[in-house]
């Protein structure tokens, strides 16, 4: 069985392909991509995390997503940059 659909999450369009072997998430550019979970989920339970086609471990992806959520003040403090 093969199933494909498009879904709009976080203002991004994803193509999700599902078959008996795996579920695969791709962004509008066709790259493996998902920020709220693994981009590839295999039937055996294995999971692979990708953002814009780049492979990450789960902990690397969580750290990357956490960095995206920093406030201007947190960034300024981290890099010693004054905010006016």
N, C-alpha and C positions, 0 to 999 in steps of 0.2 A: 504494500500500500504506500502511496506517495501523496502528500498533501502540502500545498504551499499557499500562504496567505500573506497579506501585508497588514501591518498594524502600526498605529501611530502612538508611540510612547515618548514622553518628555519632548514633544515637538520634533521627534525624529521618526522617519519612516523606516521600518524594518521589514525584511522579507524573512518569513519563518518557513523552513522546509522541514517536514516531518515524514519519516519513513520507519520501517521496522528496525533499522540499525541506529538511527540518531535523530536528534532535533538540532537544526542549525539556524542561527540568527545572523543575518547580514544587513549592513546599512545600505543606504541608497546608492552608494558607489560599488556595491557588491562585495565589500570587505567583511570578513568575519568581525562582528561587532555586537557587544551587549554590555551595558554598564550596570544593570541590575541583576546580573546572574551570569552563568556561563554561556558563552556563545555557541558551544557545542556540548550537548548532553547525549552520551552514548547509552544504548540500551543496557549495557553491563554496569551502569552507574558512574562510569568515569566522566569527568567534566573538564572542559578546557575554556579558559577565560581569554577573550580577545577584545581589544579596543582598536578600531581603525586598522584591522588586519594584523596588529602586533599581539603576540602571545605573552601572557602574564601568568604568574602563579596567582592563586586566590589572594594571598596576603599582599602581593605587589599591586594587584588591582584595587584592593580595599584601601591601600595607602594612597594610590593614585587618585581615587575618588574622594578620599578625605582631603587631599591637597586642593582639589577643585572647590571644596566647600569653605575654604578659608575666607575670613572677612578681610577688608582692606587694612584694618588695624592689626590683625594677626600677621598678615604678610609684611606690613611695615615693621612690626616688632621682630619677626623672624630674620629679616634682612637688614635691620638697623636703618630703615629709611623713614625720615620724618613725614608725617601726613599733615597737610595743611587744610 
